[in-house]
Amino acid sequence: MLLIFKTTPNLWVSPPHQIHRQNSLTYPNGFIFFRPSSKTPLVSSNLYHSCATIGTSVLPSEAIDCKITDYNIEICRFCELGNLRRAMELINQSPKPDLELRTYCSVLQLCADLKSIQDGRRIHSIIQSNDVEVDGVLGSKLVFMYVTCGDLREGRRIFDKVANEKVFLWNLLMNGYAKIGNFRESLSLFKRMRELGVKMNSYTFSCVMKCYAASGSVEEGEGVHAYLSRLGFGSYNTVVNSLIAFYFKIRRVESARKLFDELGDRDVISWNSMISGYVSNGLSEKGLDLFEQMLLLGINTDLATMVSVVAGCSNTGMLLLGRTLHGYAIKASFGKELTLNNSLLDMYSKSGDLNSAIQVFETMGERSVVSWTSMIAGYAREGLSDMSVRLFHEMEKEGISPDIFTITTILHACACTGLLENGKDVHNYIKENKMQSDLFVSNAMMDMYAKCGSMGDAHSVFSEMQVKDIVSWNTMIGGYSKNSLPNEALNLFVEMQYNSKPNSITMACILPACASLAALERGQEIHGHILRNGFFLDRHVANALVDMYLKCGALGLARLLFDMIPEKDLVSWTVMIAGYGMHGYGSEAIAAFNEMRNSGIEPDEVSFISILYACSHSGLLDEGWGFFNMMRNNCSIEPKSEHYACIVDLLARTGNLSKAYRFIKMMPIEPDATIWGALLCGCRIYHDVKLAEKVAEHVFELEPENTGYYVLLANIYAEAEKWEEVKKLRERIGRRGLRKNPGCSWIEIKGKVHIFVAGDSSHPLANKIELLLKKTRTRMKEEGHFPKMRYALIKADDTEKEMALCGHSEKIAMAFGILSLPPGKTVRVTKNLRVCGDCHEMAKFMSKMVKRDIILRDSNRFHHFKDGSCSCRGHW
């Protein structure tokens, strides 16, 4: 039977197969006759068509005019053109049961290419509603679409239902899990592949090694390295490149280098892996050397090369090379690449070239959150925290959402310059955006509050944290120590040990608290912990331990530990020099300073402060001047206010008050209250009331709220028995609403700290203490040592003055120590203020009377009393 169509302009036939010429006959009257053939059917069962009557045949039978639309071919054609919208429209119009497998696959492929998961899900729904069998091909395409569009869970669900041995899909899923950081599941798939005997390829092993690198699974990674080598993949570039990255990640640099050297056909990725690996492992110089070799061999660089090399320049401070690379990158058309510009920003800001960083930032066509964060960090690094804060707000206005790194960076900027209010604003932003649960953010907030001196706010953040790590505890303990809250630091340290294991940083944080309290016994307990855990090898811990013993008065033990430090740095030497200074051993401090220089370590400005302080407290005038001139002329260090204060103190303590005053007037910088205060102390030592009055006015102008200076002048008046002036000064203090910091002394016995204030009679041993002090005073009088009444600082008769002197807190603490400690054991007392002259004399006498050493640490220095003499030799 023949189907006869009248050819008209409206006729359109789109068969899926080629119709052979011999199967058709054309007649002059315009009719086309198709002979039936099993090989070339006009309409197969998988084609969709519609027929309409178009004309009338000249034959007796009625002609059929039919318009055929082949939906499968048209849908595939639109997919080839990338027109997903039109393809989906045709699918919606077509008779669903007759859609072909290849049509579904074409549309799913396009959905994957365009990341259109909504359309992909519609196609999947049509497949399910029409009971289309999801076999290997269609199942693979569905898995590919879902994974590519980001729905890994649905892709995995279909994958598990389809029996599939195609390595491509396994690799796809493994890469999908790796991208979201689920390395465990990715490696689980790999193990399943091995169990099922799925044939792997180089991309499988490349992905697996990246997962082992990211998860830090050293032994498993090495095992797979051996396995892939047995299978013959050890020479594949992609595999070797991933192995190089793996060994760099686990810090096996030599293993990575060996693989690279043995690789015959290195591509640019091989070189990039090596350069990046060296840079990330702190071996930037080697990375830059390799880059030089790469250029000499004529190997083309790419964007990844430039990013790694610029990072290497950033780490090594090679700004000149970085600039050259910047120019090269522009010529190579990398100048607009975001990742490179971010690396350049980081390099310029870390190298201190903020202007170049700003120029790069301002010319960037596209800025990411990394770009903004790098600039915020750059400003903070240069001490321009205000600019950091301004840029942070500008970033918000631009619609860029800060990430965790931005938040921690801006908090660090606030911490560096004490911008407490700005820090609180950032804290509010964190609360509003529900970021406080992030551990890094909470730790950064605590650090900011601690460095701004607001430990109450720091504690509030700490107490609200659901999860605390070692950094959290260390931040709080270190914050308490630095903010003169040693008791709180020690209490938190005890609490920490029930929740977390202290590390070397904890030791470096808690030791200053022991030093502040002169809590030698607690310090010795922590020293034991340090030895048991091998923390002494950490130079920061060793330096802190030496400092603790120095400030607890154990100078000999401090020196012994100092000598045990295998590699001493500038901090080690400076701590020891300062320790000698505060103990009054100026000559030993000078010897240590010279020894430091002979070892090849040059002093910095802090070292010079320490040696000048030592000279001042030992009355070494000529030596002090020598170091001051050395600092300026030999070491090219411009003196700061601390150095000038040391020189003024040195001159004042040696009685050169007029010279000290002239020196202040000739200084190239404006003197601060510390400098004038040093001269005021000298006026008290040498009872120069007239100069003291002149100096005090400068001090009161600079620090009108500092009670200590008012008290110092009042003492000068009292010692000169100018009681009317004392009265006027006290009234002045009262009008300002100022209160004197009460004097107190404390002593540690058997791990317990006993605190005493002047006239304290509340202690259980108060009566015995009073009897011992009276006995001592009587013996002193018998031997011709009479009380120094001027230190009583009250207008009264001698009897009342003597009673007042006898009640000073340091005397009470020393007496308690003598009564409570075993015979011969050193008495160690700490006072929060400067020791008075009468107590100093009594301490000397007591050391001789009871035949034991007394070490008294006041706010200024240490006094070692032994056999009736003091280490200060009158320079205090």
Stockholm file with secondary structure:
# STOCKHOLM 1.0

chainA/1-876         MLLIFKTTPNLWVSPPHQIHRQNSLTYPNGFIFFRPSSKTPLVSSNLYHSCATIGTSVLPSEAIDCKITDYNIEICRFCELGNLRRAMELINQSPKPDLELRTYCSVLQLCADLKSIQDGRRIHSIIQSNDVEVDGVLGSKLVFMYVTCGDLREGRRIFDKVANEKVFLWNLLMNGYAKIGNFRESLSLFKRMRELGVKMNSYTFSCVMKCYAASGSVEEGEGVHAYLSRLGFGSYNTVVNSLIAFYFKIRRVESARKLFDELGDRDVISWNSMISGYVSNGLSEKGLDLFEQMLLLGINTDLATMVSVVAGCSNTGMLLLGRTLHGYAIKASFGKELTLNNSLLDMYSKSGDLNSAIQVFETMGERSVVSWTSMIAGYAREGLSDMSVRLFHEMEKEGISPDIFTITTILHACACTGLLENGKDVHNYIKENKMQSDLFVSNAMMDMYAKCGSMGDAHSVFSEMQVKDIVSWNTMIGGYSKNSLPNEALNLFVEMQYNSKPNSITMACILPACASLAALERGQEIHGHILRNGFFLDRHVANALVDMYLKCGALGLARLLFDMIPEKDLVSWTVMIAGYGMHGYGSEAIAAFNEMRNSGIEPDEVSFISILYACSHSGLLDEGWGFFNMMRNNCSIEPKSEHYACIVDLLARTGNLSKAYRFIKMMPIEPDATIWGALLCGCRIYHDVKLAEKVAEHVFELEPENTGYYVLLANIYAEAEKWEEVKKLRERIGRRGLRKNPGCSWIEIKGKVHIFVAGDSSHPLANKIELLLKKTRTRMKEEGHFPKMRYALIKADDTEKEMALCGHSEKIAMAFGILSLPPGKTVRVTKNLRVCGDCHEMAKFMSKMVKRDIILRDSNRFHHFKDGSCSCRGHW
#=GR chainA/1-876 SS CCCEEECCTTCCCCCSSCCCGGGEEECTTSEEEECCCSSSCSSCTTCCCCCCCCCCCSSSSCCCCCCCCCHHHHHHHHHHTTCHHHHHHHHHHSCGGGCCHHHHHHHHHHHHHTTCHHHHHHHHHHHHHTTCCCCHHHHHHHHHHHHHTTCHHHHHHHHHHSCCCCHHHHHHHHHHHHHTTCHHHHHHHHHHHHHHTCCCCHHHHHHHHHHHHHHTCHHHHHHHHHHHHHTTCTTCHHHHHHHHHHHHHTTCHHHHHHHHHHCSSCCHHHHHHHHHHHHHTTCHHHHHHHHHHHHHTTCCCCHHHHHHHHHHHHHHTCHHHHHHHHHHHHHTTCTTCHHHHHHHHHHHHHTTCHHHHHHHHHHCSSCCHHHHHHHHHHHHHTTCHHHHHHHHHHHHHTTCCCCHHHHHHHHHHHHHTTCHHHHHHHHHHHHHTTCTTSHHHHHHHHHHHHHTTCHHHHHHHHHHCSSCCHHHHHHHHHHHHHTTCHHHHHHHHHHHTTTSCCCHHHHHHHHHHHHHHTCHHHHHHHHHHHHHTTGGGSHHHHHHHHHHHHHTTCHHHHHHHHHHCSSCCHHHHHHHHHHHHHTTCHHHHHHHHHHHHHTTCCCCHHHHHHHHHHHHHHTCHHHHHHHHHIIIIISCCCCCHHHHHHHHHHHHHTTCHHHHHHHHHHCSSCCCHHHHHHHHHHHHHTTCHHHHHHHHHHHHHHCTTCHHHHHHHHHHHHHTTCHHHHHHHHHHHHHTTCCCCCCEEEEEETTEEEEEETTCCCSTTHHHHHHHHHHHHHHHHHTTCCCCGGGGCSSSCHHHHHHHHHTCHHHHHHHHHHHHSCTTCCEEEEESSCCCHHHHHHHHHHHHHTTSCEEEECSSCEEEEETTEETTTTCC
#=GC SS_cons         CCCEEECCTTCCCCCSSCCCGGGEEECTTSEEEECCCSSSCSSCTTCCCCCCCCCCCSSSSCCCCCCCCCHHHHHHHHHHTTCHHHHHHHHHHSCGGGCCHHHHHHHHHHHHHTTCHHHHHHHHHHHHHTTCCCCHHHHHHHHHHHHHTTCHHHHHHHHHHSCCCCHHHHHHHHHHHHHTTCHHHHHHHHHHHHHHTCCCCHHHHHHHHHHHHHHTCHHHHHHHHHHHHHTTCTTCHHHHHHHHHHHHHTTCHHHHHHHHHHCSSCCHHHHHHHHHHHHHTTCHHHHHHHHHHHHHTTCCCCHHHHHHHHHHHHHHTCHHHHHHHHHHHHHTTCTTCHHHHHHHHHHHHHTTCHHHHHHHHHHCSSCCHHHHHHHHHHHHHTTCHHHHHHHHHHHHHTTCCCCHHHHHHHHHHHHHTTCHHHHHHHHHHHHHTTCTTSHHHHHHHHHHHHHTTCHHHHHHHHHHCSSCCHHHHHHHHHHHHHTTCHHHHHHHHHHHTTTSCCCHHHHHHHHHHHHHHTCHHHHHHHHHHHHHTTGGGSHHHHHHHHHHHHHTTCHHHHHHHHHHCSSCCHHHHHHHHHHHHHTTCHHHHHHHHHHHHHTTCCCCHHHHHHHHHHHHHHTCHHHHHHHHHIIIIISCCCCCHHHHHHHHHHHHHTTCHHHHHHHHHHCSSCCCHHHHHHHHHHHHHTTCHHHHHHHHHHHHHHCTTCHHHHHHHHHHHHHTTCHHHHHHHHHHHHHTTCCCCCCEEEEEETTEEEEEETTCCCSTTHHHHHHHHHHHHHHHHHTTCCCCGGGGCSSSCHHHHHHHHHTCHHHHHHHHHHHHSCTTCCEEEEESSCCCHHHHHHHHHHHHHTTSCEEEECSSCEEEEETTEETTTTCC
//
